[in-house]
Amino acid sequence: MKNIVTKSKIKCPYCGYEKEEEMPIDACVHFYECNSCGKILKPKEGECCVFCSYGDVKCPPKQIEEKPPKSPKGGL
């Protein structure tokens, strides 16, 4: 069973600054302010949050969604 990763290194697309941040387990983060240049990051079109768009790890809700289904026990 895959463990849920709760930290992601988010990289600002404007200045290239990277920072490891804690991600909420049960929510998507829609806005993030870069600690270096101050720009507000928003998710790319089609992405649920800034971690899915600019992080090195997708957000926990997406990780849970992408888990493979459990195999049935007992053959039925």
N, CA, C and O atoms as a Tripos MOL2 file, in Angstrom:
@<TRIPOS>MOLECULE
protein
  304   303    76     0     0
PROTEIN
NO_CHARGES

@<TRIPOS>ATOM
      1 N           0.8450   -1.1930    0.0000 N.3       1 MET1
      2 CA          0.0000    0.0000    0.0000 C.3       1 MET1
      3 C           0.8810    1.2450    0.0000 C.2       1 MET1
      4 O           1.8530    1.3300    0.7510 O.2       1 MET1
      5 N           0.5390    2.1820   -0.8290 N.am      2 LYS2
      6 CA          1.3160    3.4060   -0.9920 C.3       2 LYS2
      7 C           1.0210    4.3890    0.1390 C.2       2 LYS2
      8 O          -0.1370    4.6360    0.4740 O.2       2 LYS2
      9 N           2.0790    4.9430    0.7180 N.am      3 ASN3
     10 CA          1.9070    5.9700    1.7450 C.3       3 ASN3
     11 C           1.6460    7.3130    1.0890 C.2       3 ASN3
     12 O           2.1060    7.5710   -0.0230 O.2       3 ASN3
     13 N           0.9090    8.1610    1.7790 N.am      4 ILE4
     14 CA          0.6240    9.5020    1.2850 C.3       4 ILE4
     15 C           1.7750   10.4210    1.6830 C.2       4 ILE4
     16 O           2.1530   10.4760    2.8530 O.2       4 ILE4
     17 N           2.3310   11.1390    0.7150 N.am      5 VAL5
     18 CA          3.4090   12.0960    0.9540 C.3       5 VAL5
     19 C           2.7710   13.4380    1.2690 C.2       5 VAL5
     20 O           1.8960   13.8980    0.5360 O.2       5 VAL5
     21 N           3.2030   14.0710    2.3610 N.am      6 THR6
     22 CA          2.5840   15.3380    2.7760 C.3       6 THR6
     23 C           3.4950   16.5440    2.5850 C.2       6 THR6
     24 O           3.1160   17.6620    2.9350 O.2       6 THR6
     25 N           4.6870   16.3370    2.0380 N.am      7 LYS7
     26 CA          5.5860   17.4650    1.7650 C.3       7 LYS7
     27 C           5.8990   17.5000    0.2820 C.2       7 LYS7
     28 O           6.0630   16.4640   -0.3630 O.2       7 LYS7
     29 N           5.9800   18.7120   -0.2430 N.am      8 SER8
     30 CA          6.3010   18.8930   -1.6500 C.3       8 SER8
     31 C           7.2070   20.1040   -1.7880 C.2       8 SER8
     32 O           7.0310   21.1050   -1.0940 O.2       8 SER8
     33 N           8.1770   20.0060   -2.6900 N.am      9 LYS9
     34 CA          9.0380   21.1530   -2.9800 C.3       9 LYS9
     35 C           8.3710   21.9260   -4.1020 C.2       9 LYS9
     36 O           8.2840   21.4520   -5.2350 O.2       9 LYS9
     37 N           7.9030   23.1160   -3.7770 N.am     10 ILE10
     38 CA          7.1890   23.9360   -4.7570 C.3      10 ILE10
     39 C           8.1820   24.9210   -5.3740 C.2      10 ILE10
     40 O           8.9730   25.5440   -4.6660 O.2      10 ILE10
     41 N           8.1290   25.0540   -6.7100 N.am     11 LYS11
     42 CA          9.0720   25.9140   -7.4280 C.3      11 LYS11
     43 C           8.3130   27.0370   -8.1210 C.2      11 LYS11
     44 O           7.3980   26.7910   -8.9060 O.2      11 LYS11
     45 N           8.7010   28.2650   -7.8250 N.am     12 CYS12
     46 CA          8.0660   29.4340   -8.4320 C.3      12 CYS12
     47 C           8.4280   29.4960   -9.9180 C.2      12 CYS12
     48 O           9.6090   29.4680  -10.2640 O.2      12 CYS12
     49 N           7.4300   29.5800  -10.7970 N.am     13 PRO13
     50 CA          7.7150   29.6540  -12.2300 C.3      13 PRO13
     51 C           8.2430   31.0240  -12.6590 C.2      13 PRO13
     52 O           8.7410   31.1730  -13.7750 O.2      13 PRO13
     53 N           8.1380   32.0200  -11.7850 N.am     14 TYR14
     54 CA          8.5860   33.3720  -12.1120 C.3      14 TYR14
     55 C          10.0600   33.5860  -11.7880 C.2      14 TYR14
     56 O          10.8040   34.1330  -12.6030 O.2      14 TYR14
     57 N          10.4890   33.1510  -10.5860 N.am     15 CYS15
     58 CA         11.8680   33.4330  -10.1650 C.3      15 CYS15
     59 C          12.7030   32.1740   -9.9270 C.2      15 CYS15
     60 O          13.9160   32.2700   -9.7450 O.2      15 CYS15
     61 N          12.0750   31.0010   -9.9260 N.am     16 GLY16
     62 CA         12.8070   29.7580   -9.7460 C.3      16 GLY16
     63 C          13.0660   29.3630   -8.3020 C.2      16 GLY16
     64 O          13.6870   28.3320   -8.0420 O.2      16 GLY16
     65 N          12.5910   30.1800   -7.3550 N.am     17 TYR17
     66 CA         12.7890   29.8760   -5.9330 C.3      17 TYR17
     67 C          12.0530   28.5910   -5.5710 C.2      17 TYR17
     68 O          10.9200   28.3720   -6.0000 O.2      17 TYR17
     69 N          12.7110   27.7380   -4.7750 N.am     18 GLU18
     70 CA         12.1030   26.4790   -4.3410 C.3      18 GLU18
     71 C          12.0200   26.4350   -2.8310 C.2      18 GLU18
     72 O          12.9360   26.8750   -2.1370 O.2      18 GLU18
     73 N          10.9210   25.9020   -2.3230 N.am     19 LYS19
     74 CA         10.7450   25.7460   -0.8820 C.3      19 LYS19
     75 C           9.9130   24.5040   -0.6180 C.2      19 LYS19
     76 O           8.9080   24.2600   -1.2860 O.2      19 LYS19
     77 N          10.3440   23.7160    0.3730 N.am     20 GLU20
     78 CA          9.5620   22.5470    0.7610 C.3      20 GLU20
     79 C           8.4380   23.0060    1.6750 C.2      20 GLU20
     80 O           8.6690   23.7220    2.6490 O.2      20 GLU20
     81 N           7.2260   22.5910    1.3550 N.am     21 GLU21
     82 CA          6.0470   22.9950    2.1150 C.3      21 GLU21
     83 C           5.2420   21.7610    2.5230 C.2      21 GLU21
     84 O           5.2490   20.7370    1.8390 O.2      21 GLU21
     85 N           4.5590   21.8860    3.6390 N.am     22 GLU22
     86 CA          3.6320   20.8510    4.1110 C.3      22 GLU22
     87 C           2.3100   21.0290    3.3630 C.2      22 GLU22
     88 O           1.8100   22.1460    3.2330 O.2      22 GLU22
     89 N           1.7490   19.9290    2.8760 N.am     23 MET23
     90 CA          0.4740   19.9900    2.1620 C.3      23 MET23
     91 C          -0.6480   19.5000    3.0670 C.2      23 MET23
     92 O          -0.4590   18.5480    3.8240 O.2      23 MET23
     93 N          -1.8150   20.1390    2.9990 N.am     24 PRO24
     94 CA         -2.9480   19.6250    3.7750 C.3      24 PRO24
     95 C          -3.3940   18.2730    3.2180 C.2      24 PRO24
     96 O          -3.3440   18.0410    2.0100 O.2      24 PRO24
     97 N          -3.8240   17.3960    4.1040 N.am     25 ILE25
     98 CA         -4.2510   16.0490    3.7130 C.3      25 ILE25
     99 C          -5.5960   16.0690    2.9830 C.2      25 ILE25
    100 O          -5.8210   15.2820    2.0640 O.2      25 ILE25
    101 N          -6.4830   16.9710    3.3970 N.am     26 ASP26
    102 CA         -7.8700   16.9130    2.9330 C.3      26 ASP26
    103 C          -8.3230   18.1380    2.1520 C.2      26 ASP26
    104 O          -9.5190   18.4230    2.0840 O.2      26 ASP26
    105 N          -7.3750   18.8670    1.5610 N.am     27 ALA27
    106 CA         -7.7570   20.0740    0.8230 C.3      27 ALA27
    107 C          -6.7450   20.3550   -0.2790 C.2      27 ALA27
    108 O          -5.6020   19.9020   -0.2210 O.2      27 ALA27
    109 N          -7.1790   21.1010   -1.2740 N.am     28 CYS28
    110 CA         -6.2970   21.5640   -2.3420 C.3      28 CYS28
    111 C          -5.9870   23.0410   -2.0980 C.2      28 CYS28
    112 O          -6.8700   23.8080   -1.7120 O.2      28 CYS28
    113 N          -4.7390   23.4350   -2.3220 N.am     29 VAL29
    114 CA         -4.3030   24.8170   -2.1060 C.3      29 VAL29
    115 C          -4.3870   25.5470   -3.4460 C.2      29 VAL29
    116 O          -3.7020   25.1900   -4.4040 O.2      29 VAL29
    117 N          -5.2360   26.5720   -3.4980 N.am     30 HIS30
    118 CA         -5.4760   27.2750   -4.7580 C.3      30 HIS30
    119 C          -4.6050   28.5090   -4.9560 C.2      30 HIS30
    120 O          -4.4730   28.9890   -6.0820 O.2      30 HIS30
    121 N          -4.0090   29.0330   -3.8910 N.am     31 PHE31
    122 CA         -3.1420   30.2010   -3.9920 C.3      31 PHE31
    123 C          -1.9170   29.9910   -3.1210 C.2      31 PHE31
    124 O          -2.0110   29.4280   -2.0300 O.2      31 PHE31
    125 N          -0.7530   30.4500   -3.6110 N.am     32 TYR32
    126 CA          0.4910   30.3240   -2.8580 C.3      32 TYR32
    127 C           1.3430   31.5440   -3.1740 C.2      32 TYR32
    128 O           1.5550   31.8690   -4.3420 O.2      32 TYR32
    129 N           1.8310   32.2190   -2.1410 N.am     33 GLU33
    130 CA          2.6910   33.3880   -2.3410 C.3      33 GLU33
    131 C           4.1460   32.9700   -2.2640 C.2      33 GLU33
    132 O           4.5740   32.3820   -1.2700 O.2      33 GLU33
    133 N           4.9110   33.2690   -3.3080 N.am     34 CYS34
    134 CA          6.3340   32.9490   -3.3440 C.3      34 CYS34
    135 C           7.0630   33.7600   -2.2770 C.2      34 CYS34
    136 O           6.8850   34.9740   -2.1790 O.2      34 CYS34
    137 N           7.8770   33.0840   -1.4840 N.am     35 ASN35
    138 CA          8.6210   33.7530   -0.4150 C.3      35 ASN35
    139 C           9.7460   34.6280   -0.9500 C.2      35 ASN35
    140 O          10.2760   35.4590   -0.2130 O.2      35 ASN35
    141 N          10.1200   34.4640   -2.2060 N.am     36 SER36
    142 CA         11.2130   35.2380   -2.7800 C.3      36 SER36
    143 C          10.7260   36.4730   -3.5440 C.2      36 SER36
    144 O          11.1030   37.5970   -3.2140 O.2      36 SER36
    145 N           9.8870   36.2630   -4.5660 N.am     37 CYS37
    146 CA          9.4670   37.3900   -5.4100 C.3      37 CYS37
    147 C           8.0990   37.9550   -5.0410 C.2      37 CYS37
    148 O           7.7350   39.0350   -5.5060 O.2      37 CYS37
    149 N           7.3350   37.2420   -4.2120 N.am     38 GLY38
    150 CA          6.0350   37.7330   -3.7680 C.3      38 GLY38
    151 C           4.8870   37.4870   -4.7320 C.2      38 GLY38
    152 O           3.7520   37.8670   -4.4460 O.2      38 GLY38
    153 N           5.1610   36.8530   -5.8780 N.am     39 LYS39
    154 CA          4.0810   36.5660   -6.8370 C.3      39 LYS39
    155 C           3.1230   35.5360   -6.2410 C.2      39 LYS39
    156 O           3.5250   34.6500   -5.4870 O.2      39 LYS39
    157 N           1.8560   35.6770   -6.5950 N.am     40 ILE40
    158 CA          0.8370   34.7230   -6.1650 C.3      40 ILE40
    159 C           0.7000   33.6550   -7.2480 C.2      40 ILE40
    160 O           0.3750   33.9540   -8.3970 O.2      40 ILE40
    161 N           0.9550   32.4070   -6.8610 N.am     41 LEU41
    162 CA          0.8130   31.2990   -7.8020 C.3      41 LEU41
    163 C          -0.6090   30.7660   -7.7410 C.2      41 LEU41
    164 O          -1.2110   30.6760   -6.6710 O.2      41 LEU41
    165 N          -1.1280   30.4180   -8.8990 N.am     42 LYS42
    166 CA         -2.4520   29.8090   -9.0220 C.3      42 LYS42
    167 C          -2.2780   28.5260   -9.8240 C.2      42 LYS42
    168 O          -1.3280   28.4130  -10.5980 O.2      42 LYS42
    169 N          -3.1700   27.5610   -9.6560 N.am     43 PRO43
    170 CA         -3.0390   26.3090  -10.4140 C.3      43 PRO43
    171 C          -3.1070   26.5460  -11.9190 C.2      43 PRO43
    172 O          -3.8240   27.4290  -12.3890 O.2      43 PRO43
    173 N          -2.3460   25.7380  -12.6690 N.am     44 LYS44
    174 CA         -2.4410   25.7720  -14.1270 C.3      44 LYS44
    175 C          -3.8150   25.2370  -14.5170 C.2      44 LYS44
    176 O          -4.4410   24.5010  -13.7550 O.2      44 LYS44
    177 N          -4.2720   25.6070  -15.6930 N.am     45 GLU45
    178 CA         -5.5730   25.1320  -16.1700 C.3      45 GLU45
    179 C          -5.5940   23.6030  -16.1860 C.2      45 GLU45
    180 O          -4.6850   22.9620  -16.7140 O.2      45 GLU45
    181 N          -6.6370   23.0370  -15.6040 N.am     46 GLY46
    182 CA         -6.7840   21.5900  -15.5550 C.3      46 GLY46
    183 C          -6.1580   20.9380  -14.3340 C.2      46 GLY46
    184 O          -6.3460   19.7420  -14.1090 O.2      46 GLY46
    185 N          -5.4140   21.7080  -13.5400 N.am     47 GLU47
    186 CA         -4.7970   21.1820  -12.3150 C.3      47 GLU47
    187 C          -5.6390   21.6050  -11.1230 C.2      47 GLU47
    188 O          -6.2800   22.6550  -11.1540 O.2      47 GLU47
    189 N          -5.6400   20.7840  -10.0640 N.am     48 CYS48
    190 CA         -6.5060   21.0830   -8.9150 C.3      48 CYS48
    191 C          -5.8970   22.0900   -7.9500 C.2      48 CYS48
    192 O          -6.6300   22.7830   -7.2440 O.2      48 CYS48
    193 N          -4.5570   22.1870   -7.9040 N.am     49 CYS49
    194 CA         -3.9410   23.0690   -6.9060 C.3      49 CYS49
    195 C          -2.5250   23.4550   -7.3240 C.2      49 CYS49
    196 O          -2.0100   22.9650   -8.3290 O.2      49 CYS49
    197 N          -1.9000   24.3390   -6.5410 N.am     50 VAL50
    198 CA         -0.5470   24.7990   -6.8520 C.3      50 VAL50
    199 C           0.4930   23.6900   -6.6970 C.2      50 VAL50
    200 O           1.5110   23.7050   -7.3890 O.2      50 VAL50
    201 N           0.2570   22.7270   -5.8000 N.am     51 PHE51
    202 CA          1.2150   21.6300   -5.6380 C.3      51 PHE51
    203 C           1.1980   20.7140   -6.8610 C.2      51 PHE51
    204 O           2.2470   20.2290   -7.2850 O.2      51 PHE51
    205 N           0.0270   20.4770   -7.4250 N.am     52 CYS52
    206 CA         -0.0650   19.6630   -8.6400 C.3      52 CYS52
    207 C           0.5710   20.3910   -9.8300 C.2      52 CYS52
    208 O           1.0960   19.7500  -10.7410 O.2      52 CYS52
    209 N           0.5260   21.7190   -9.8230 N.am     53 SER53
    210 CA          1.0820   22.5080  -10.9190 C.3      53 SER53
    211 C           2.5750   22.7680  -10.7820 C.2      53 SER53
    212 O           3.3040   22.6810  -11.7700 O.2      53 SER53
    213 N           3.0490   23.0850   -9.5780 N.am     54 TYR54
    214 CA          4.4240   23.5590   -9.4000 C.3      54 TYR54
    215 C           5.2530   22.7540   -8.4030 C.2      54 TYR54
    216 O           6.4280   23.0550   -8.1970 O.2      54 TYR54
    217 N           4.6620   21.7420   -7.7830 N.am     55 GLY55
    218 CA          5.3790   20.9480   -6.7920 C.3      55 GLY55
    219 C           6.0040   19.7020   -7.3900 C.2      55 GLY55
    220 O           5.6660   19.2960   -8.5020 O.2      55 GLY55
    221 N           6.9250   19.0960   -6.6370 N.am     56 ASP56
    222 CA          7.5370   17.8540   -7.1040 C.3      56 ASP56
    223 C           6.7270   16.6260   -6.6860 C.2      56 ASP56
    224 O           7.0410   15.5040   -7.0820 O.2      56 ASP56
    225 N           5.6800   16.8490   -5.8780 N.am     57 VAL57
    226 CA          4.7690   15.7860   -5.4600 C.3      57 VAL57
    227 C           3.3450   16.3200   -5.5840 C.2      57 VAL57
    228 O           3.0720   17.4450   -5.1650 O.2      57 VAL57
    229 N           2.4470   15.5400   -6.1480 N.am     58 LYS58
    230 CA          1.0390   15.9590   -6.2350 C.3      58 LYS58
    231 C           0.4160   16.0080   -4.8470 C.2      58 LYS58
    232 O           0.9090   15.3650   -3.9200 O.2      58 LYS58
    233 N          -0.6610   16.7630   -4.7010 N.am     59 CYS59
    234 CA         -1.3290   16.9360   -3.4110 C.3      59 CYS59
    235 C          -1.9150   15.6140   -2.9020 C.2      59 CYS59
    236 O          -2.2100   14.7270   -3.7020 O.2      59 CYS59
    237 N          -2.0890   15.4720   -1.5800 N.am     60 PRO60
    238 CA         -2.6420   14.2340   -1.0190 C.3      60 PRO60
    239 C          -3.9830   13.7980   -1.6230 C.2      60 PRO60
    240 O          -4.1520   12.6080   -1.8900 O.2      60 PRO60
    241 N          -4.9510   14.7120   -1.8510 N.am     61 PRO61
    242 CA         -6.1970   14.2400   -2.4730 C.3      61 PRO61
    243 C          -5.9670   13.5710   -3.8420 C.2      61 PRO61
    244 O          -6.6310   12.5860   -4.1630 O.2      61 PRO61
    245 N          -5.0370   14.0960   -4.6430 N.am     62 LYS62
    246 CA         -4.7290   13.4880   -5.9460 C.3      62 LYS62
    247 C          -3.9800   12.1700   -5.7680 C.2      62 LYS62
    248 O          -4.2020   11.2200   -6.5180 O.2      62 LYS62
    249 N          -3.0870   12.1130   -4.7670 N.am     63 GLN63
    250 CA         -2.3730   10.8610   -4.4970 C.3      63 GLN63
    251 C          -3.3690    9.7620   -4.1340 C.2      63 GLN63
    252 O          -3.2460    8.6280   -4.5980 O.2      63 GLN63
    253 N          -4.3570   10.1010   -3.3020 N.am     64 ILE64
    254 CA         -5.3740    9.1310   -2.8870 C.3      64 ILE64
    255 C          -6.2020    8.6920   -4.0970 C.2      64 ILE64
    256 O          -6.5030    7.5110   -4.2660 O.2      64 ILE64
    257 N          -6.5640    9.6670   -4.9340 N.am     65 GLU65
    258 CA         -7.3640    9.3970   -6.1320 C.3      65 GLU65
    259 C          -6.6260    8.4660   -7.0940 C.2      65 GLU65
    260 O          -7.2540    7.6440   -7.7610 O.2      65 GLU65
    261 N          -5.3020    8.5890   -7.1720 N.am     66 GLU66
    262 CA         -4.5090    7.8130   -8.1250 C.3      66 GLU66
    263 C          -4.1000    6.4390   -7.6060 C.2      66 GLU66
    264 O          -3.4970    5.6600   -8.3450 O.2      66 GLU66
    265 N          -4.4190    6.1230   -6.3370 N.am     67 LYS67
    266 CA         -4.0680    4.8120   -5.7900 C.3      67 LYS67
    267 C          -4.7890    3.7260   -6.5780 C.2      67 LYS67
    268 O          -5.9500    3.8960   -6.9530 O.2      67 LYS67
    269 N          -4.1050    2.6060   -6.8310 N.am     68 PRO68
    270 CA         -4.7960    1.5160   -7.5370 C.3      68 PRO68
    271 C          -5.8880    0.9220   -6.6590 C.2      68 PRO68
    272 O          -5.7480    0.8940   -5.4370 O.2      68 PRO68
    273 N          -6.9710    0.4470   -7.2600 N.am     69 PRO69
    274 CA         -8.0510   -0.1460   -6.4580 C.3      69 PRO69
    275 C          -7.5650   -1.4110   -5.7640 C.2      69 PRO69
    276 O          -6.7020   -2.1240   -6.2750 O.2      69 PRO69
    277 N          -8.1300   -1.6740   -4.5970 N.am     70 LYS70
    278 CA         -7.7830   -2.8890   -3.8560 C.3      70 LYS70
    279 C          -8.3230   -4.0920   -4.6180 C.2      70 LYS70
    280 O          -9.4170   -4.0500   -5.1810 O.2      70 LYS70
    281 N          -7.5360   -5.1640   -4.6260 N.am     71 SER71
    282 CA         -7.9960   -6.3750   -5.3120 C.3      71 SER71
    283 C          -9.0370   -7.0750   -4.4480 C.2      71 SER71
    284 O          -8.9210   -7.0940   -3.2230 O.2      71 SER71
    285 N         -10.0470   -7.6470   -5.0810 N.am     72 PRO72
    286 CA        -11.1050   -8.3240   -4.3100 C.3      72 PRO72
    287 C         -10.5570   -9.5630   -3.6160 C.2      72 PRO72
    288 O          -9.6910  -10.2570   -4.1480 O.2      72 PRO72
    289 N         -11.0690   -9.8280   -2.4360 N.am     73 LYS73
    290 CA        -10.6600  -11.0100   -1.6740 C.3      73 LYS73
    291 C         -11.6740  -12.1250   -1.9090 C.2      73 LYS73
    292 O         -12.8740  -11.8720   -2.0250 O.2      73 LYS73
    293 N         -11.1910  -13.3360   -1.9760 N.am     74 GLY74
    294 CA        -12.0850  -14.4800   -2.1000 C.3      74 GLY74
    295 C         -12.5840  -14.7380   -3.5130 C.2      74 GLY74
    296 O         -13.3720  -15.6600   -3.7220 O.2      74 GLY74
    297 N         -12.1490  -13.9510   -4.4840 N.am     75 GLY75
    298 CA        -12.5080  -14.2090   -5.8700 C.3      75 GLY75
    299 C         -13.8780  -13.7310   -6.2970 C.2      75 GLY75
    300 O         -14.2200  -13.8810   -7.4700 O.2      75 GLY75
    301 N         -14.6760  -13.1670   -5.4200 N.am     76 LEU76
    302 CA        -15.9950  -12.6610   -5.8240 C.3      76 LEU76
    303 C         -16.1060  -11.2060   -5.6140 C.2      76 LEU76
    304 O         -17.1490  -10.6190   -5.9010 O.2      76 LEU76
@<TRIPOS>BOND
     1     1     2 1
     2     2     3 1
     3     3     4 2
     4     3     5 am
     5     5     6 1
     6     6     7 1
     7     7     8 2
     8     7     9 am
     9     9    10 1
    10    10    11 1
    11    11    12 2
    12    11    13 am
    13    13    14 1
    14    14    15 1
    15    15    16 2
    16    15    17 am
    17    17    18 1
    18    18    19 1
    19    19    20 2
    20    19    21 am
    21    21    22 1
    22    22    23 1
    23    23    24 2
    24    23    25 am
    25    25    26 1
    26    26    27 1
    27    27    28 2
    28    27    29 am
    29    29    30 1
    30    30    31 1
    31    31    32 2
    32    31    33 am
    33    33    34 1
    34    34    35 1
    35    35    36 2
    36    35    37 am
    37    37    38 1
    38    38    39 1
    39    39    40 2
    40    39    41 am
    41    41    42 1
    42    42    43 1
    43    43    44 2
    44    43    45 am
    45    45    46 1
    46    46    47 1
    47    47    48 2
    48    47    49 am
    49    49    50 1
    50    50    51 1
    51    51    52 2
    52    51    53 am
    53    53    54 1
    54    54    55 1
    55    55    56 2
    56    55    57 am
    57    57    58 1
    58    58    59 1
    59    59    60 2
    60    59    61 am
    61    61    62 1
    62    62    63 1
    63    63    64 2
    64    63    65 am
    65    65    66 1
    66    66    67 1
    67    67    68 2
    68    67    69 am
    69    69    70 1
    70    70    71 1
    71    71    72 2
    72    71    73 am
    73    73    74 1
    74    74    75 1
    75    75    76 2
    76    75    77 am
    77    77    78 1
    78    78    79 1
    79    79    80 2
    80    79    81 am
    81    81    82 1
    82    82    83 1
    83    83    84 2
    84    83    85 am
    85    85    86 1
    86    86    87 1
    87    87    88 2
    88    87    89 am
    89    89    90 1
    90    90    91 1
    91    91    92 2
    92    91    93 am
    93    93    94 1
    94    94    95 1
    95    95    96 2
    96    95    97 am
    97    97    98 1
    98    98    99 1
    99    99   100 2
   100    99   101 am
   101   101   102 1
   102   102   103 1
   103   103   104 2
   104   103   105 am
   105   105   106 1
   106   106   107 1
   107   107   108 2
   108   107   109 am
   109   109   110 1
   110   110   111 1
   111   111   112 2
   112   111   113 am
   113   113   114 1
   114   114   115 1
   115   115   116 2
   116   115   117 am
   117   117   118 1
   118   118   119 1
   119   119   120 2
   120   119   121 am
   121   121   122 1
   122   122   123 1
   123   123   124 2
   124   123   125 am
   125   125   126 1
   126   126   127 1
   127   127   128 2
   128   127   129 am
   129   129   130 1
   130   130   131 1
   131   131   132 2
   132   131   133 am
   133   133   134 1
   134   134   135 1
   135   135   136 2
   136   135   137 am
   137   137   138 1
   138   138   139 1
   139   139   140 2
   140   139   141 am
   141   141   142 1
   142   142   143 1
   143   143   144 2
   144   143   145 am
   145   145   146 1
   146   146   147 1
   147   147   148 2
   148   147   149 am
   149   149   150 1
   150   150   151 1
   151   151   152 2
   152   151   153 am
   153   153   154 1
   154   154   155 1
   155   155   156 2
   156   155   157 am
   157   157   158 1
   158   158   159 1
   159   159   160 2
   160   159   161 am
   161   161   162 1
   162   162   163 1
   163   163   164 2
   164   163   165 am
   165   165   166 1
   166   166   167 1
   167   167   168 2
   168   167   169 am
   169   169   170 1
   170   170   171 1
   171   171   172 2
   172   171   173 am
   173   173   174 1
   174   174   175 1
   175   175   176 2
   176   175   177 am
   177   177   178 1
   178   178   179 1
   179   179   180 2
   180   179   181 am
   181   181   182 1
   182   182   183 1
   183   183   184 2
   184   183   185 am
   185   185   186 1
   186   186   187 1
   187   187   188 2
   188   187   189 am
   189   189   190 1
   190   190   191 1
   191   191   192 2
   192   191   193 am
   193   193   194 1
   194   194   195 1
   195   195   196 2
   196   195   197 am
   197   197   198 1
   198   198   199 1
   199   199   200 2
   200   199   201 am
   201   201   202 1
   202   202   203 1
   203   203   204 2
   204   203   205 am
   205   205   206 1
   206   206   207 1
   207   207   208 2
   208   207   209 am
   209   209   210 1
   210   210   211 1
   211   211   212 2
   212   211   213 am
   213   213   214 1
   214   214   215 1
   215   215   216 2
   216   215   217 am
   217   217   218 1
   218   218   219 1
   219   219   220 2
   220   219   221 am
   221   221   222 1
   222   222   223 1
   223   223   224 2
   224   223   225 am
   225   225   226 1
   226   226   227 1
   227   227   228 2
   228   227   229 am
   229   229   230 1
   230   230   231 1
   231   231   232 2
   232   231   233 am
   233   233   234 1
   234   234   235 1
   235   235   236 2
   236   235   237 am
   237   237   238 1
   238   238   239 1
   239   239   240 2
   240   239   241 am
   241   241   242 1
   242   242   243 1
   243   243   244 2
   244   243   245 am
   245   245   246 1
   246   246   247 1
   247   247   248 2
   248   247   249 am
   249   249   250 1
   250   250   251 1
   251   251   252 2
   252   251   253 am
   253   253   254 1
   254   254   255 1
   255   255   256 2
   256   255   257 am
   257   257   258 1
   258   258   259 1
   259   259   260 2
   260   259   261 am
   261   261   262 1
   262   262   263 1
   263   263   264 2
   264   263   265 am
   265   265   266 1
   266   266   267 1
   267   267   268 2
   268   267   269 am
   269   269   270 1
   270   270   271 1
   271   271   272 2
   272   271   273 am
   273   273   274 1
   274   274   275 1
   275   275   276 2
   276   275   277 am
   277   277   278 1
   278   278   279 1
   279   279   280 2
   280   279   281 am
   281   281   282 1
   282   282   283 1
   283   283   284 2
   284   283   285 am
   285   285   286 1
   286   286   287 1
   287   287   288 2
   288   287   289 am
   289   289   290 1
   290   290   291 1
   291   291   292 2
   292   291   293 am
   293   293   294 1
   294   294   295 1
   295   295   296 2
   296   295   297 am
   297   297   298 1
   298   298   299 1
   299   299   300 2
   300   299   301 am
   301   301   302 1
   302   302   303 1
   303   303   304 2
@<TRIPOS>SUBSTRUCTURE
     1 MET1         2 RESIDUE 1 A MET
     2 LYS2         6 RESIDUE 1 A LYS
     3 ASN3        10 RESIDUE 1 A ASN
     4 ILE4        14 RESIDUE 1 A ILE
     5 VAL5        18 RESIDUE 1 A VAL
     6 THR6        22 RESIDUE 1 A THR
     7 LYS7        26 RESIDUE 1 A LYS
     8 SER8        30 RESIDUE 1 A SER
     9 LYS9        34 RESIDUE 1 A LYS
    10 ILE10       38 RESIDUE 1 A ILE
    11 LYS11       42 RESIDUE 1 A LYS
    12 CYS12       46 RESIDUE 1 A CYS
    13 PRO13       50 RESIDUE 1 A PRO
    14 TYR14       54 RESIDUE 1 A TYR
    15 CYS15       58 RESIDUE 1 A CYS
    16 GLY16       62 RESIDUE 1 A GLY
    17 TYR17       66 RESIDUE 1 A TYR
    18 GLU18       70 RESIDUE 1 A GLU
    19 LYS19       74 RESIDUE 1 A LYS
    20 GLU20       78 RESIDUE 1 A GLU
    21 GLU21       82 RESIDUE 1 A GLU
    22 GLU22       86 RESIDUE 1 A GLU
    23 MET23       90 RESIDUE 1 A MET
    24 PRO24       94 RESIDUE 1 A PRO
    25 ILE25       98 RESIDUE 1 A ILE
    26 ASP26      102 RESIDUE 1 A ASP
    27 ALA27      106 RESIDUE 1 A ALA
    28 CYS28      110 RESIDUE 1 A CYS
    29 VAL29      114 RESIDUE 1 A VAL
    30 HIS30      118 RESIDUE 1 A HIS
    31 PHE31      122 RESIDUE 1 A PHE
    32 TYR32      126 RESIDUE 1 A TYR
    33 GLU33      130 RESIDUE 1 A GLU
    34 CYS34      134 RESIDUE 1 A CYS
    35 ASN35      138 RESIDUE 1 A ASN
    36 SER36      142 RESIDUE 1 A SER
    37 CYS37      146 RESIDUE 1 A CYS
    38 GLY38      150 RESIDUE 1 A GLY
    39 LYS39      154 RESIDUE 1 A LYS
    40 ILE40      158 RESIDUE 1 A ILE
    41 LEU41      162 RESIDUE 1 A LEU
    42 LYS42      166 RESIDUE 1 A LYS
    43 PRO43      170 RESIDUE 1 A PRO
    44 LYS44      174 RESIDUE 1 A LYS
    45 GLU45      178 RESIDUE 1 A GLU
    46 GLY46      182 RESIDUE 1 A GLY
    47 GLU47      186 RESIDUE 1 A GLU
    48 CYS48      190 RESIDUE 1 A CYS
    49 CYS49      194 RESIDUE 1 A CYS
    50 VAL50      198 RESIDUE 1 A VAL
    51 PHE51      202 RESIDUE 1 A PHE
    52 CYS52      206 RESIDUE 1 A CYS
    53 SER53      210 RESIDUE 1 A SER
    54 TYR54      214 RESIDUE 1 A TYR
    55 GLY55      218 RESIDUE 1 A GLY
    56 ASP56      222 RESIDUE 1 A ASP
    57 VAL57      226 RESIDUE 1 A VAL
    58 LYS58      230 RESIDUE 1 A LYS
    59 CYS59      234 RESIDUE 1 A CYS
    60 PRO60      238 RESIDUE 1 A PRO
    61 PRO61      242 RESIDUE 1 A PRO
    62 LYS62      246 RESIDUE 1 A LYS
    63 GLN63      250 RESIDUE 1 A GLN
    64 ILE64      254 RESIDUE 1 A ILE
    65 GLU65      258 RESIDUE 1 A GLU
    66 GLU66      262 RESIDUE 1 A GLU
    67 LYS67      266 RESIDUE 1 A LYS
    68 PRO68      270 RESIDUE 1 A PRO
    69 PRO69      274 RESIDUE 1 A PRO
    70 LYS70      278 RESIDUE 1 A LYS
    71 SER71      282 RESIDUE 1 A SER
    72 PRO72      286 RESIDUE 1 A PRO
    73 LYS73      290 RESIDUE 1 A LYS
    74 GLY74      294 RESIDUE 1 A GLY
    75 GLY75      298 RESIDUE 1 A GLY
    76 LEU76      302 RESIDUE 1 A LEU
